[in-house]
Amino acid sequence: MNNRGYFRSGLPYTTIGNGPKPLVVFEGLTFSHKPQPPVILKMYSFLCTDYTIYSVLRRPQPPDHYSLDDMANDYAQMIREEFTVPVDIIGISTGGSVALHFAALHPTLVRRLVIHSSAHILNDRAKQLQLDVARAAENGNWGKAWRLLIGTGFTSPFAKPLVFLLGFFLSLDHPKNARDLVVTVEAEDNHAFRDHLREIVCPTLVAGGEDDFFYSPELFRETAQGIPDARLCLYPHMGHPARGDLFKADVLSFLLEA
């Protein structure tokens, strides 16, 4: 298998590592659903000895009103076709939203689940920001869309010139249209999963930073408390997504448990 391409189901993937077990990452929000550069998986390289890691995005050019349940079903079809189930899964950010739906809908397909910097709902400011990003892209203002999104990681006013430059350069390689982004944002805007968390029965780790722009410590706690026997790892002074040595140790220890 090539390290970038499309599965038979049409879902785009990128792989790193050559470990004996597969690990599927439900990837976060992107402007286009296509195979991503391997650098997108750098934060998970600590797992490469034990796993071959598959970063998988959602269906390209989805129809209007495509829901997170629909996306979860796409992942289920792909996993059944490509892997011996159950598999270990990491859902990061928007991918974590989909992974919650997936784990509830398809419990036999997941062995252990890591919800990485994601929760049962976005906070209000994150919902509005994602809608603003989608509308900017839909209007062809890709530079603004990128500035809004990456600006969440820069809190200093002195970073504005850097954010502008990054937004400009990233916008040079924009998609032909904003459908992948817009449909995904609209689906996640309807994500409110707290009452369904109890339907997740697989061992689950919720890991997030206390300074995450998109969520809050309380949302991470509620997510872990709602999933039976879930484990919570909260990291102080850390934003979105969670990373670092302690995060790596927690995820590796959790995934390698028998």
Secondary structure, DSSP 8 states (H G I E B T S, - for coil): --SEEE-TTS-EEEEE---SEEEEEE----SS-S---GGGGGGGGGGTTTEEEEEE---SS--TT--HHHHHHHHHHHHHHHS-SSEEEEEETHHHHHHHHHHHH-GGGEEEEEEES--SS--HHHHHHHHHHHHHHHTT-HHHHHHHHHGGG--SGGGHHHHHHHHHHHHTT--S-SHHHHHHHHHHHT---GGGGGG--S-EEEEEETT-SSS-HHHHHHHHHHSTT-EEEEETT--SS--SHHHHHHHHHHHT--
